[in-house]
């Protein structure tokens, strides 16, 4: 169930939204009881703000600490579309998140373009993200379960994307295919424990070879994938952008 505060944050945004979805631990399948809610979306600035001299509000971030902790981040539609074309797996996961807080027909149009957005170069995003999470994990004096889970989630998402052309961000769902024996225990610790759940120091070395094996597999899958070299979605995204922008009014 999506909390009322999360729904209200999307409904009360000061600009119209193309969509708002849940990302972070809730999307990845391992929210702790005290995890915050990561709400991500796309807002639509009025044409007057985009063409004027005043710098447009391309990114808006709001943090709330009430009964639940909420982190809301939205990008203007033009910035978001440019991120989609980079290629950037993080924004694709937001676009395709099954945990939808607010949607529009245009959101569905953009989702339908996902096959034309995906390229073999999305592997670079997942390799880079996995490397940064592993560095974070390996440098901690008291290693936490969270960055370790993020590392393996990112690697499996990248591997699965290269193999199938499908974005799947939920680690539990991914592990139904890839059967990493240590994942269920890590998931249970995070789901039943605290957001900053830690590991015993003698456990850390057990995961280093698993990380390297999966990283190597992602490199191999990227070299063998049938995904194309370049996106073919720019023209269609441009048409949607113009139509949506001209159809909006000054902020509500």
C-alpha positions in Angstrom: 0.0 0.0 0.0 1.3 3.4 -0.9 0.9 5.8 2.1 -1.4 8.8 1.8 1.5 11.2 2.3 3.2 9.8 -0.8 0.0 10.1 -2.9 -0.5 13.6 -1.6 3.0 14.7 -2.5 2.4 13.9 -6.1 -1.1 15.4 -6.2 0.1 18.6 -4.6 3.1 19.2 -6.9 3.3 22.8 -8.0 3.5 21.8 -11.7 1.5 19.2 -13.7 3.1 15.8 -13.6 3.6 13.4 -16.5 4.0 10.7 -14.0 5.2 9.9 -10.5 6.5 6.4 -9.4 8.2 4.8 -6.5 11.9 4.1 -6.8 14.5 3.1 -4.2 14.3 0.2 -1.8 10.5 -0.3 -2.3 11.1 -0.8 -6.1 14.1 -3.0 -5.6 12.3 -5.3 -3.2 14.1 -4.7 0.0 12.5 -1.9 2.1 13.3 -2.0 5.8 10.5 -1.0 8.2 12.2 2.4 8.5 13.0 2.9 4.9 12.0 6.3 3.4 9.9 6.5 0.3 11.7 7.6 -2.9 9.2 9.3 -5.2 10.4 10.1 -8.7 8.7 11.8 -11.6 8.5 14.3 -14.4 7.0 17.7 -14.1 5.9 19.9 -17.0 7.0 23.5 -16.9 4.8 26.0 -18.7 6.2 27.2 -22.1 6.5 30.8 -20.7 9.1 29.6 -18.1 11.1 27.6 -20.6 11.5 30.3 -23.2 12.0 33.2 -20.8 15.2 34.6 -19.3 14.6 33.2 -15.8 16.4 29.9 -15.3 13.7 27.1 -15.4 13.1 24.8 -12.5 14.5 21.7 -14.3 14.8 19.7 -11.1 12.7 20.0 -8.0 13.5 18.1 -4.7 11.3 18.0 -1.6 12.1 16.1 1.6 9.4 15.4 4.2 10.0 14.0 7.7 6.6 13.3 9.1 5.0 10.0 10.0 7.0 8.7 7.0 10.2 10.0 5.4 9.7 11.0 1.8 12.2 12.1 -0.8 10.5 13.6 -3.9 12.6 14.4 -7.0 11.1 15.4 -10.3 12.7 16.6 -13.5 11.2 18.8 -16.2 10.1 16.7 -19.2 12.8 18.0 -21.5 15.6 17.2 -19.0 14.1 13.8 -18.3 13.9 12.9 -22.0 17.5 14.0 -22.5 18.5 11.7 -19.6 16.6 8.8 -21.2 18.6 9.2 -24.4 22.1 9.2 -22.7 21.6 6.1 -21.9 20.6 6.2 -18.2 19.2 3.0 -16.6 18.2 4.9 -13.5 15.6 7.1 -15.2 14.4 4.1 -17.3 13.7 2.3 -14.0 11.7 5.3 -12.8 9.7 5.5 -16.1 8.9 1.7 -16.0 8.4 1.3 -12.2 5.3 -0.8 -11.5 4.7 1.1 -8.4 2.7 4.0 -9.9 1.5 6.9 -7.9 0.3 9.1 -10.7 0.1 8.5 -14.5 -1.2 10.0 -17.7 -1.8 8.8 -21.3 1.5 10.4 -22.3 3.3 8.4 -19.6 2.0 5.3 -21.3 3.3 6.6 -24.7 6.8 7.1 -23.3 6.8 3.7 -21.7 5.9 2.1 -25.0 9.0 3.7 -26.5 11.3 1.8 -24.0 12.4 -0.8 -26.6 13.5 2.0 -28.9 15.4 3.7 -26.1 17.4 0.7 -24.9 20.9 0.1 -26.3 23.8 -2.1 -25.5 25.5 1.0 -23.8 23.1 0.8 -20.9 25.5 -1.8 -19.6 28.0 1.0 -18.8 25.4 2.6 -16.5 25.0 -0.6 -14.5 28.7 -1.4 -14.4 29.5 2.1 -13.1 26.7 2.0 -10.5 27.8 -1.4 -9.3 31.4 -0.3 -9.0 30.5 2.8 -7.0 28.3 0.7 -4.6 31.0 -1.9 -4.2 33.6 0.8 -3.3 31.2 2.3 -0.8 30.6 -1.2 0.7 34.2 -2.2 0.8 35.4 1.0 2.5 32.9 0.9 5.4 34.3 0.2 8.8 31.0 -1.5 9.7 29.8 -2.9 6.4 26.1 -2.5 5.8 23.7 -4.8 4.0 22.2 -2.0 2.0 25.1 -1.1 -0.4 25.7 -4.8 -0.8 22.1 -5.4 -1.9 22.3 -2.4 -4.2 25.5 -3.8 -5.8 24.0 -7.2 -6.6 20.6 -5.7 -7.6 22.3 -3.4 -10.1 24.5 -6.2 -11.6 21.5 -8.6 -12.0 19.4 -5.8 -13.5 22.1 -5.1 -16.1 22.7 -8.7 -16.9 19.0 -9.3 -17.3 18.6 -6.3 -19.5 21.5 -7.3 -21.8 20.1 -10.9 -22.1 16.4 -10.1 -22.5 15.9 -6.4 -23.3 13.7 -6.1 -20.2 14.2 -3.8 -17.3 13.6 -5.6 -14.0 14.7 -3.8 -10.8 13.3 -6.1 -8.1 16.1 -8.2 -6.7 13.7 -10.9 -5.4 12.1 -11.3 -8.8 15.6 -11.3 -10.5 16.8 -14.0 -8.2 14.0 -16.3 -9.3 15.9 -16.5 -12.6 19.6 -16.2 -11.4 19.4 -18.2 -8.1 22.2 -16.5 -6.1 22.1 -18.6 -2.9 23.1 -15.7 -0.6 20.4 -13.3 -1.8 17.4 -14.6 0.2 19.4 -14.3 3.5 20.5 -10.7 2.7 17.0 -9.8 1.7 15.6 -11.2 4.9 18.1 -9.2 7.0 17.2 -5.9 5.3 13.4 -6.5 5.2 13.3 -7.5 8.9 15.9 -5.2 10.2 16.8 -1.6 10.1 17.7 0.6 7.1 21.4 0.6 8.3 21.5 -3.2 9.0 25.2 -4.3 9.2 27.2 -7.4 8.5 29.9 -9.2 10.5 33.3 -8.2 9.3 34.2 -11.9 8.5 31.4 -12.1 6.0 32.7 -9.4 3.7 35.3 -11.5 1.9 32.7 -14.0 1.0 31.0 -11.6 -1.3 34.1 -10.2 -3.2 34.3 -13.1 -5.6 30.6 -13.1 -6.2 30.8 -9.4 -7.1 33.7 -10.0 -9.6 31.9 -13.0 -11.2 28.7 -11.0 -11.8 30.6 -8.0 -13.0 32.5 -10.2 -15.5 29.2 -11.7 -16.6 27.7 -8.3 -17.2 30.6 -7.4 -19.4 30.2 -10.7 -21.3 26.5 -10.2 -21.7 27.0 -6.7 -23.0 29.4 -8.0 -25.7 26.9 -10.6 -26.8 23.6 -8.7 -26.5 21.2 -8.2 -29.3 20.4 -4.7 -28.1 21.2 -2.0 -30.7 24.1 0.4 -30.8 21.9 3.5 -30.7 18.5 4.6 -29.6 15.9 5.4 -32.3 13.4 7.1 -29.9 14.6 10.8 -30.2 12.1 11.8 -32.9 9.1 10.3 -31.1 10.2 11.8 -27.7 10.6 15.2 -29.4 7.0 15.0 -30.7 5.6 14.1 -27.3 7.6 16.9 -25.6 6.3 19.6 -28.0 2.7 18.4 -27.7 2.8 18.2 -24.0 4.6 21.5 -23.5 2.2 23.4 -25.7 -0.7 21.8 -24.1 0.2 23.0 -20.6 -0.7 26.3 -18.9 1.0 28.4 -16.3 1.6 26.5 -13.1 -1.5 25.7 -11.0 
